[in-house]
Amino acid sequence: MRGSHFLPALLVLMIGTMPAGAADLGKIERRIAKEPAYQTKSPKYCLLVFGPEAKTRVWLVQDGNVLYVDRNANGDLTEKDKKVTTGKTETDPNSKEIQRSFDAGNITEADGKTKHNGLTVYQFGAHYHVAVSELYGSGRRQGAGRDVHGRLQFTDKPDDAPVIHFNGALSIGLDEEYVFSKGEKPTEFYVFLGTPGLGKGTFAYISYTDVPKDVHPVAEITFPGQNGKDITSRVVLNQRC
């Protein structure tokens, strides 16, 4: 989704994407308190976390045409309001892949007060896109589905599930891998502004329309220099597309 990217004009070799003070998503508790009796043999799991410290955990479990959403973050997927049926299922005529969409409603964080509106899950064959239309306190939209590591996939086990971090600290992330070469001709590349997750396609980007026009992210770029000394440069990302 290049409409949500910032475009720098300088040649660089590496961008660091982990924001200072970011939550360690590898240490997130993955236990689910209660699960329903699934209809398919292989339900698919994804974990959403919310807030700067990622204290609120919201499990998504897709069971065929049903999506279980732990919308109040208490770990109990058997509660009756947590079962969502797909609004639309189609088969792509060319790829023959199943395409589904789930309107998963609103999310309430563990404090019982903080609410995020309009969680939507899209499935495109083996790949997914997860978005929140309005994050509490900011009004901005945030979504994840593709990044430099690949495309988002739900997994067969909670222990392996991707983790998407919404409403966390913002940083910069590449949208795909680029090859840079020496020379006077600059290399054009694209980046996201958002929050890193854990796993392929989990970088939760925001749209540039949610960033004031006079505010420009700054990339700190490090690349190898001569004599073993790294070179660091700061670039203002003031072009959008």
N, C-alpha and C positions, 0 to 999 in steps of 0.2 A: 504494500500500500504506500506508494511513494508520495502520495498526497500528504502524508504525515511526517515527512522527512525534512531535515535541514541539510543544505548543500554547501560544504566548504569549498574554497577555491584553491587550496594549497595541497601539494603532494605530501603525504605522510605515510608512515609505515606501520604504526600501531596506535590504537586508542585504548586506554584503560577504561573499563566500564563499571567497576565496582565503586559505588559512592562511599564516602567516608562514613563510618558508623553504621553500615548496612547490617541488617539482621543475617545471622548465619543460618541459611535455609537448610543446610545439611543436618542441622541438629533439631529440626522441627519434629515434634511428637506426631507419629503417624497412626496411632491407635484409633479405631472407630468403635465407639461404645456399643452401638447396636446396628445391625444390618438386616434388611428384609430378606425374604426368600426370593432369590432372583429367578427369572423365567428362562434366561439364557445360560449357557454353560460357561461363558466367559464375559462377565460384566467388565466394563472399562472404568478405570479410576483416574481422577485428577484432583489435586489439592489446591485450593485458593487460600491465600493468607492476606490479611488486611492490616493497615496501619504501619507506621515507621518501625515498630518493633515486631511486627508480624505475630501479634498475640492472638488474633482471631483466626481460627482455622475453619474453613468451609469445604466439606467434601462434595465432589460431584461424582456420581456413579451412573454410567449409562448402561441400561439393561435393554438392549434392542430399541424399541420405540418409546421407552420410558427413561426419564432422567431423574435420579434422586438427588435432591439439593438440600444440604444441611443449612437452611437459610437462617437459623438462629444460632448456629455454631455450638450446639450442645453435644454433637457426636451421635445423636440418635436419628438414624435414617428411616426408622419405622413409623415415625409420626405422620399422620395422614396428610398434612399440608406440604410434605416434602416430596411428593410424587408428582412429576410433571410429564404429561404426554406430549409427544411431538406435535407441533402445529402443522407441519408439512413434511412429507417424505416423497422424494422423487428419485429417479434413476437417470443419470446423465446418459444421453443417447450415444455419445462417442466413447467415453471411458467406461461406461456401464457401472460406475461407482454410485453407491447410495448417497443421497444428499438429504440431510435432515436439519431442522432448526427447532430449538427449544426456547420458549419464552419462560425463563426461570424466575421471574419476578424480582422482588427486593430482598436485600440481605441486611440482617441486623447483627452488629458485632456483639462480642461477648459481654460488653457492658450494658446491653439491653437498650441503649439509647442511640448510638451511632448507626445510621442507616444509609445504605447505598441502593440506588434505584436502577432498575432495568438490566438485570443480568440476562444475557443471551448466549446460548451455546449453538454453534453451527458445526455440522459434521460434513466433510467432503471425503467420502471413502474412509481411508485410514487416518485422515488428518482433521484437525479441529481449529476453530477460532472461538475464543471466549472474550466477551466484552461486557463492561459495565457502562451504562449510558450516562449516569450521573453519580459521581463520587461525593460523599458527604463533605460539606464545607468548602468544596472547590468548584462544584458544578461541572467539572470537566469529565470527558469520556476517556476510558482507558481500555485497551484491548491487546490480546496476544494471540499469535498464530504462526508467525514466521520471523526468524532472525538469522544471524550469522551462523548459528549452529544447525539450522534446519527448520523443519516444520513440526508443529505441535502434534503429539500423539498421546492419547490416553493409554494406560497400561493395564495388564491383567491383574496386578497385585498392588495393594496400597504402598508397600515398601519401595516400589519402583516408580510410583506415580510422579509426574512432573509437578512442579510447584510454581504457581503464578502469584506474584506479589503485587497487589493493588494498593494504591494510596501510600506507597512507601517513598523513600528518598529517591530523587531523580538523578539520572546520570545519562551518559551518551553511549549508544551501542551501534555497531555496524549492522546494516541490513543483510549483507552477504559478504563473502570473501572477495578481496580484490588483489590483483597482482600489480605491483608498482615497479617501474624501471627508471633508471637514471636518464636524465635529459632535461631539456628546457621546456618540453611540452608538459603542462600539468595534467594530472590524472583526476578525473571527476569521480567522486564517490558519494554515497548517501549514508546518512546515519539517522537513528531514531533518538528521540528524547523520551525517557521513561524509566522503568524500574526493572533491574535484572531479576530473573527467576532462577529455577533450577531445572535443567533439562532443555531439550531442543524446542525452539519456538516459544519459549516462556518469557521473553523480554516484553514487558507490558508497556507499550508505547502510548503517548498521548498525541493528539493532533496539534499541529502548529497553530491552528485557529484558537486553541485554548491558552496560548502564550501571548502576552501583550506585545504589540508590534515593536515597541521600543526596548524589549528585553531580548538579549541574544545569549544563548549558551556559549560557553567557552570550552574548547577542547585542549587538554594538555597532552601533547604528543611526544613520545619518546621513541627514538630509533637509533640503531648502532652507528657510532662515529668511528673515526680513525683512532688508532692506538688504544682501542678498548674503552674509550670514553663515550658514553651515551650522550646524545644530543636531545635536549628537550625544548619544545616550542609551544607557545600558546596561540591558539587560533580562535578568533571570534566567528561564530557560525551565524552570519547575518543574511544568508540567502535561503529562501524557502521555496518548496514546490509541492 
